[in-house]
Amino acid sequence: MTARAMTYLGLLLGLLAFVGAGSLYTVNQIQQVIILQFGKPVDVVKDPGLHWKLPFIWDVEHYDKRILDFNLPLEEPIAADQKKMLIDSFARYRITDPLKVFQTVRTETVIRQRIDALINSAMRSVVGQVPLTSLLSQEREQIMRDIRDQVNAETAQFGIEVIDVRIRRADLPEANSQAVYERMKSQREQEAKKIRSEGSEAAQRIRAAADKDKIVILADARRKGEILRGEGEAESTRIYAEAANQDPEFYDFYRSLLAFRRSMAKQDTSMVLAPGSEFLRYFGKTPGSLDTSDAP
């Protein structure tokens, strides 16, 4: 083979290598690709690996398919109670439709500019409908979801989904902080006073109900006690009557003993009685000779 032939062969091989290299492109796992033919999109490739394309006719535009973060500028929305806020936040988003992205915003820089503008508008709208205290409470989660939903309603046309909008910090401008904190303190004290007042009223109602129940229960207990006492006295009277009917002499003697015991219950009791007193009628009698008649 002549030198000229060798030269031509080398040029041919170099040309083939150049064309072959221009016919291949790679898509890795974190990328998605738009195929352009003379600047116009003709295909979308999301599968990772080595792919073929027409050299010098097709171009490749790569887009990230990961969830991406970016910090938002400090926002200054006004809350519903006319408090100006300083809000530090960030967003997380992903490209769901690279074709729409190419047709509308194209570059990463423009994507972030659009998202920033939409979040700014949504934040002013949502925060403007809630008081300052909502941003400082558990309601903040719902506020962030509302902002995200408003933004997603707009970004869908760009092929972008905002995954999350997070508020890192929500503060007042330094000049307003002290006055607002004092006002919040006063409001909390008023709420606490109201709660204590309501609690006191509830306690009084409970005590009144308890006192009423106490009166009813005691009255019922006394009524039942009187009934039982009456029944007991009636039964006692019946028993005494039966005893008196069976042995009147012994019954009178027994009642005299009971009367004597009650009269002498205290140790310092003194009694002055005449010998013929009815109280002593059974004393001096011998057993078996109890008789209510006078001695002969």
Sequence and secondary structure as in RCSB ss.txt:
>XXXX:A:sequence
MTARAMTYLGLLLGLLAFVGAGSLYTVNQIQQVIILQFGKPVDVVKDPGLHWKLPFIWDVEHYDKRILDFNLPLE
EPIAADQKKMLIDSFARYRITDPLKVFQTVRTETVIRQRIDALINSAMRSVVGQVPLTSLLSQEREQIMRDIRDQ
VNAETAQFGIEVIDVRIRRADLPEANSQAVYERMKSQREQEAKKIRSEGSEAAQRIRAAADKDKIVILADARRKG
EILRGEGEAESTRIYAEAANQDPEFYDFYRSLLAFRRSMAKQDTSMVLAPGSEFLRYFGKTPGSLDTSDAP
>XXXX:A:secstr
  HHHHHHHHHHHHHHHHHHHHTEEEE TTEEEEEEETTEEEEEE S EEEE  TTTEEEEEEE S EEEE   B
  B TTS B EEEEEEEEEES HHHHHHHT SHHHHHHHHHHHHHHHHHHHHTTS HHHHTSTTHHHHHHHHHHH
HHHHHGGGTEEEEEEEEEEEE  HHHHHHHHHHHHHHHHHHHHHHHHHHHHHHHHHHHHHHHHHHHHHHHHHHHH
HHHHHHHHHHHHHHHHHHHHH HHHHHHHHHHHHHHHHT STT      TT GGGTTTT  TT   SS   
